[in-house]
């Protein structure tokens, strides 16, 4: 159970790039990082508009001289201080992730980066090499994977309760962009512009989330090949897709599907994962994150509830309030940030034994997502053909 007691003997000095006052995702980064006292926010370049970012940083309680105009100045000035930042989170539009990650690692910082990590697998591999060379980590904020019941599902599958895995059915299909809302909404505008998001919209923005959950639940399965068909139902978004279907074949003979959409009218989030084995299935929806469906063929459905004593110890370890009270996305992200802090600390101490079996969305997870999107785009643009992974 997590009760706020410190897992490190001191808080890591932490900064942010992006995540400014008008951003969608900045607040949850701060809430999650600061929740358990493992990080302390001491610096930032919070906004593309320097003045607005500096005013926002001061409003957060960051010292005025440590609210910087841009990330280059942030990294340089903080490196020159004895009490400079040790870690930075990057919560900016996708086209900037690679350059800022590379600069942060080169400055000797641990990094938490938004997804998708970057645009190409060559870039992601470069970041992976840099992590190794610098002995620093990148944590990727696949936030939903921090929900307690994901750990429960992972353990049940590893324990063989489903039998041989046959089908993995994933989706993240919301309806918020069913029409050209980008004409009014700045945060949507860059999401449908290749200059900011590279080769894909919903595949990178949405699909990488359930894909990572599947990788977490089924670490032993590798995708062998895939076929993707993508559409731009709002025509002005072409060549970027606002809807995509992906079929996958795994190396154990299992098959998978993923539906990613921003035009699924009426759906709030529609993110789910269903894993079907030879004797039972598990299903989890992010709109009901406190429940996990366990369906054994021929038996009544069991709804496993978060926080209950019958869960596996690996799931209960991430519990914050016990059963009955709902936990949500803010707790899931806090669980991830707690793991990022532990991974950063263990890396700094060279504790390879600890890191060997320690789960968190790392630079490899970032690379897997980028590589998968790349293959999907290749498949779709060749006319929805099978491509090897
Ligand atoms: P947004 O447009 O709402 O906000 C972007 C923020 O970054 C703004 O504050 C902007 O001023 C700032 N910014 C832009 N360029 C900058 C730069 N060069 N230096 C400093 N600040 C800069 O975008 P958002 O929705 O918050 O998305 C940001 C990132 O978070 C994206 O990569 C997106 O994919 C990701 N995201 C992830 C999740 C998740 O569940 N993990 C959810 C939403 C968004």
Boltz pocket constraint, residues with backbone or C-beta under 6 A from the ligand:
constraints:
  - pocket:
      binder: B
      contacts: [[A, 17], [A, 18], [A, 19], [A, 20], [A, 21], [A, 22], [A, 23], [A, 24], [A, 25], [A, 26], [A, 45], [A, 46], [A, 47], [A, 48], [A, 49], [A, 70], [A, 71], [A, 90], [A, 91], [A, 92], [A, 93], [A, 94], [A, 96], [A, 114], [A, 115], [A, 116], [A, 141], [A, 142], [A, 143], [A, 186], [A, 187], [A, 205]]
      max_distance: 6.0
